[in-house]
Amino acid sequence: MWLELQIFGFRALWSPYYLLFVLLLSAIYFYITGPKRKKGEARPTTGQQVSFYSGMLLLYVLKGSPVDLLSHIMFTAHMTQMALYFLLFPILVIKGIPVWIWEKVFYTSILNPILRLLTKPLISLILFNGLFSLYHMPVVFDYAKSNEIAHAVITTFILMSAFIMWWSVFSPIKEFNRLSPILKIGFIFANGVLITPACGLIIFAEVPLYSTYTESGAWMQAMSLCVPSDVLAGISGALSGPEYFTPMPLVEDQQLGGIIMKIAQEIIFGVLIARIFFSWFNRERDTIDPLPANMQTE
């Protein structure tokens, strides 16, 4: 498939402008946490820096590398992209930014009441899963893929809701860290339950759901989101649809995409639940009062 993808050219495959955007975000982070940092503002730890820059690398891989182009060709690649973009990327960024930066954001007079409401666990849970499920309804999905502005707005709102959702689990601000470890595990489990219907709709559908991957006109319109117009115009006559790049039947590609999304979600959530549980277990064990040294045991 790689040789076939070369037809789209370097800009479509590697998105140099998006790379500059990611590098700019990284430079801003370095400047704010380094030279611009004021007295009393802690420098990010090595772990925080690794987390943030790993998030930036993941962002470019998902949205700037050939993975983004593949997501418009294969539904499997799209769901892989969505799983990592919404379920992993926000965690890396939240954990990578020092708490004093988050406090400046959350205690801004305009944002504070809005964020206090949206970050309530139940609201954030329903907001993210509702938007994610709504996005994958065929009529919404096909519309988003046919309009660059709509696509950018919709996916940005879902990403913001993902940040808000994960804030309930990873908030570095004590005031917003409302859930106990057991409730955090329940919160993550509930996420897995609520995202299942959207995956189930895709997995068990017996016909292709999205015209973006089935109709040549809709597919070419979707490709214009990531391929320069002059390049697309030059090769449009040679392309009929995704079948040019993959022999996988459309329904099987669609079903595999839903399965990958569910498996990726289960892996990420499983790792998080295990980390939270063992961290809580070890902390509780360390707080148990030891037996007095002179206590006689039978």
C-alpha positions as CSV (number, residue, x, y, z in Angstrom):
1,M,0.0,0.0,0.0
2,W,2.9,2.4,0.7
3,L,3.8,2.6,-2.9
4,E,0.3,3.5,-3.9
5,L,0.1,6.2,-1.2
6,Q,3.1,8.0,-2.9
7,I,0.7,9.2,-5.5
8,F,-0.5,11.8,-3.0
9,G,2.9,13.5,-2.6
10,F,5.0,14.6,0.3
11,R,2.7,17.3,1.6
12,A,-0.3,15.0,2.0
13,L,1.8,12.2,3.5
14,W,3.8,14.2,6.0
15,S,1.9,17.5,6.5
16,P,4.9,19.9,7.0
17,Y,2.6,22.7,8.1
18,Y,1.1,20.6,10.8
19,L,4.6,19.6,11.9
20,L,5.4,23.3,12.3
21,F,2.2,23.7,14.4
22,V,3.3,20.8,16.7
23,L,6.8,22.2,17.0
24,L,5.3,25.6,17.9
25,L,3.2,24.1,20.6
26,S,6.3,22.4,22.0
27,A,8.3,25.6,21.8
28,I,5.6,27.5,23.7
29,Y,5.6,24.8,26.4
30,F,9.4,25.0,26.7
31,Y,9.3,28.9,26.9
32,I,6.5,29.1,29.4
33,T,8.0,26.4,31.7
34,G,11.5,27.6,31.2
35,P,12.7,31.1,30.4
36,K,9.4,32.8,31.2
37,R,8.8,30.8,34.4
38,K,8.5,33.2,37.4
39,K,9.8,32.7,40.9
40,G,7.8,30.2,42.8
41,E,6.6,28.4,39.7
42,A,8.0,24.9,39.7
43,R,9.9,23.6,36.7
44,P,8.2,20.6,35.2
45,T,9.7,17.3,36.3
46,T,11.4,15.0,33.8
47,G,8.4,12.8,33.9
48,Q,6.1,15.7,33.0
49,Q,8.3,16.8,30.1
50,V,8.5,13.3,28.8
51,S,4.7,13.0,29.0
52,F,4.1,16.3,27.2
53,Y,6.6,15.9,24.4
54,S,5.4,12.3,24.0
55,G,1.9,13.7,23.5
56,M,3.2,16.1,20.9
57,L,4.9,13.3,19.0
58,L,1.7,11.2,19.2
59,L,-0.3,14.2,17.9
60,Y,1.9,14.6,14.9
61,V,1.8,10.8,14.2
62,L,-2.0,10.8,14.4
63,K,-2.8,14.0,12.5
64,G,0.3,14.9,10.5
65,S,1.8,11.6,9.3
66,P,0.5,9.1,6.7
67,V,-1.8,7.8,9.5
68,D,-4.1,10.8,8.9
69,L,-4.2,10.1,5.1
70,L,-4.9,6.4,5.8
71,S,-7.8,7.4,8.1
72,H,-9.6,8.8,5.0
73,I,-8.9,5.6,3.0
74,M,-9.6,2.9,5.5
75,F,-12.2,3.0,8.3
76,T,-9.8,0.7,10.4
77,A,-7.2,3.5,10.3
78,H,-9.8,6.1,11.2
79,M,-10.9,4.2,14.4
80,T,-7.3,3.5,15.4
81,Q,-6.7,7.3,15.1
82,M,-9.8,8.2,17.1
83,A,-8.9,5.7,19.9
84,L,-5.4,7.2,20.4
85,Y,-6.4,10.8,19.8
86,F,-9.3,10.9,22.3
87,L,-8.3,8.2,24.8
88,L,-4.5,8.6,25.1
89,F,-3.4,12.0,23.8
90,P,-5.3,14.1,26.4
91,I,-3.9,12.0,29.3
92,L,-0.3,12.7,28.2
93,V,-1.0,16.4,27.9
94,I,-2.8,16.7,31.3
95,K,0.0,14.9,33.1
96,G,2.7,16.8,31.2
97,I,1.6,20.3,32.1
98,P,2.6,21.7,35.6
99,V,-0.2,22.3,38.1
100,W,0.4,26.1,38.2
101,I,-0.4,26.4,34.5
102,W,-3.6,24.5,35.0
103,E,-4.5,26.7,38.0
104,K,-4.1,29.8,35.8
105,V,-6.5,28.4,33.3
106,F,-9.1,27.0,35.7
107,Y,-9.1,30.0,38.0
108,T,-9.7,32.5,35.2
109,S,-12.8,34.4,36.2
110,I,-14.6,33.7,32.9
111,L,-13.6,30.0,32.5
112,N,-13.9,29.0,36.2
113,P,-17.7,28.6,36.5
114,I,-17.9,26.9,33.1
115,L,-15.1,24.4,33.8
116,R,-16.5,23.7,37.3
117,L,-19.7,22.6,35.7
118,L,-18.3,20.7,32.7
119,T,-15.7,18.8,34.8
120,K,-18.3,17.3,37.1
121,P,-17.8,13.6,36.6
122,L,-21.3,12.7,35.5
123,I,-21.5,15.6,33.1
124,S,-18.1,15.0,31.6
125,L,-18.9,11.3,31.2
126,I,-22.1,12.0,29.3
127,L,-20.7,14.8,27.3
128,F,-17.7,12.9,25.8
129,N,-19.5,9.7,25.1
130,G,-22.6,11.5,23.7
131,L,-20.4,13.6,21.3
132,F,-18.3,10.6,20.3
133,S,-21.4,8.5,19.5
134,L,-23.2,11.4,17.7
135,Y,-20.1,11.9,15.5
136,H,-20.2,8.3,14.3
137,M,-23.8,8.5,13.3
138,P,-23.6,8.2,9.4
139,V,-25.4,11.5,8.6
140,V,-23.1,13.5,11.0
141,F,-19.9,11.6,10.0
142,D,-20.4,12.0,6.3
143,Y,-21.2,15.7,6.7
144,A,-18.1,16.3,8.8
145,K,-16.0,14.5,6.2
146,S,-17.4,16.6,3.4
147,N,-16.7,20.0,5.0
148,E,-13.3,21.1,6.3
149,I,-14.6,23.7,8.8
150,A,-17.3,21.3,10.1
151,H,-14.7,18.6,10.5
152,A,-12.3,20.8,12.4
153,V,-15.0,22.2,14.7
154,I,-16.6,18.8,15.5
155,T,-13.4,17.0,16.2
156,T,-12.1,19.9,18.2
157,F,-15.2,19.8,20.4
158,I,-14.9,16.1,20.9
159,L,-11.2,16.5,21.8
160,M,-12.1,19.2,24.4
161,S,-14.8,16.9,25.8
162,A,-12.1,14.1,26.1
163,F,-9.8,16.5,28.1
164,I,-12.8,17.4,30.3
165,M,-13.6,13.7,30.8
166,W,-10.1,12.7,31.7
167,W,-9.8,15.6,34.1
168,S,-12.1,13.7,36.5
169,V,-9.4,11.0,36.7
170,F,-6.1,12.9,36.4
171,S,-6.8,16.4,37.7
172,P,-3.6,17.8,39.3
173,I,-5.6,20.5,41.1
174,K,-6.8,19.0,44.4
175,E,-10.1,21.0,44.4
176,F,-11.1,19.3,41.1
177,N,-9.9,15.8,42.2
178,R,-13.3,14.9,43.4
179,L,-13.2,11.1,42.9
180,S,-11.7,8.5,45.2
181,P,-9.6,5.7,43.6
182,I,-12.5,3.3,43.7
183,L,-14.8,5.9,42.1
184,K,-12.2,6.6,39.4
185,I,-12.2,2.9,38.6
186,G,-16.0,3.0,38.3
187,F,-15.8,6.1,36.2
188,I,-13.4,4.4,33.7
189,F,-15.6,1.3,33.7
190,A,-18.7,3.4,33.0
191,N,-16.8,5.0,30.0
192,G,-16.2,1.6,28.6
193,V,-19.9,0.8,28.9
194,L,-21.1,4.0,27.3
195,I,-18.8,3.8,24.3
196,T,-19.9,0.2,23.6
197,P,-23.1,1.0,21.7
198,A,-21.3,3.2,19.1
199,C,-18.8,0.4,18.6
200,G,-21.5,-2.2,18.5
201,L,-23.4,-0.4,15.8
202,I,-20.3,-0.4,13.6
203,I,-19.2,-3.9,14.4
204,F,-22.5,-5.6,13.7
205,A,-23.7,-3.6,10.7
206,E,-24.1,-5.9,7.7
207,V,-23.9,-3.0,5.2
208,P,-21.5,-0.1,4.7
209,L,-22.7,2.8,6.9
210,Y,-20.6,5.7,5.6
211,S,-20.8,7.1,2.0
212,T,-17.4,8.6,2.7
213,Y,-15.9,5.2,2.1
214,T,-18.3,3.8,-0.4
215,E,-19.2,6.6,-2.9
216,S,-16.5,7.9,-5.1
217,G,-17.7,11.5,-5.0
218,A,-18.1,11.6,-1.2
219,W,-14.7,9.9,-0.8
220,M,-12.9,12.4,-3.0
221,Q,-14.6,15.2,-1.0
222,A,-13.2,13.6,2.2
223,M,-9.8,13.3,0.7
224,S,-9.7,17.0,0.1
225,L,-9.4,17.5,3.8
226,C,-5.8,16.1,3.8
227,V,-4.7,16.2,0.2
228,P,-3.8,19.6,-1.5
229,S,-6.4,20.5,-4.1
230,D,-3.9,20.8,-6.9
231,V,-2.6,17.2,-6.2
232,L,-6.1,15.8,-5.9
233,A,-7.2,17.4,-9.2
234,G,-4.3,15.9,-11.0
235,I,-5.0,12.3,-9.8
236,S,-8.8,12.3,-9.5
237,G,-9.2,10.6,-12.9
238,A,-7.1,7.6,-11.8
239,L,-8.9,7.0,-8.5
240,S,-12.3,5.6,-8.0
241,G,-12.3,5.0,-4.2
242,P,-10.6,3.3,-1.3
243,E,-10.6,-0.1,-3.1
244,Y,-7.7,1.2,-5.2
245,F,-5.5,1.0,-2.1
246,T,-6.8,-2.0,-0.2
247,P,-8.4,-5.3,-1.2
248,M,-10.3,-5.5,2.1
249,P,-14.1,-5.4,1.5
250,L,-15.8,-2.3,2.8
251,V,-18.0,-4.1,5.4
252,E,-15.0,-6.0,6.8
253,D,-13.0,-2.9,7.0
254,Q,-15.8,-1.2,8.8
255,Q,-16.3,-4.1,11.3
256,L,-12.6,-4.3,11.9
257,G,-12.5,-0.6,12.7
258,G,-15.2,-1.0,15.3
259,I,-13.3,-4.0,16.8
260,I,-10.0,-2.2,17.0
261,M,-11.7,0.8,18.6
262,K,-13.2,-1.4,21.3
263,I,-10.0,-3.4,21.8
264,A,-7.8,-0.2,22.1
265,Q,-10.3,1.3,24.5
266,E,-10.2,-1.9,26.6
267,I,-6.4,-2.0,26.7
268,I,-6.1,1.7,27.6
269,F,-8.8,1.5,30.3
270,G,-7.5,-1.8,31.6
271,V,-4.0,-0.3,32.1
272,L,-5.4,2.8,33.8
273,I,-7.6,0.7,36.1
274,A,-4.7,-1.5,37.1
275,R,-2.4,1.6,37.8
276,I,-5.1,3.3,39.9
277,F,-5.9,0.1,41.9
278,F,-2.3,-0.9,42.7
279,S,-1.4,2.7,43.5
280,W,-4.4,2.9,45.9
281,F,-3.7,-0.6,47.3
282,N,0.0,0.2,48.0
283,R,-0.9,3.5,49.6
284,E,-3.5,1.9,51.9
285,R,-1.0,-0.8,52.9
286,D,1.6,1.7,53.8
287,T,-0.8,3.6,56.1
288,I,-1.7,0.5,58.1
289,D,-0.2,0.8,61.6
290,P,2.4,-1.9,62.2
291,L,2.2,-4.2,65.1
292,P,4.0,-3.0,68.2
293,A,7.5,-4.5,68.4
294,N,6.9,-5.9,71.9
295,M,3.5,-7.5,71.1
296,Q,3.5,-11.2,71.8
297,T,2.1,-13.4,69.1
298,E,0.7,-16.8,69.7
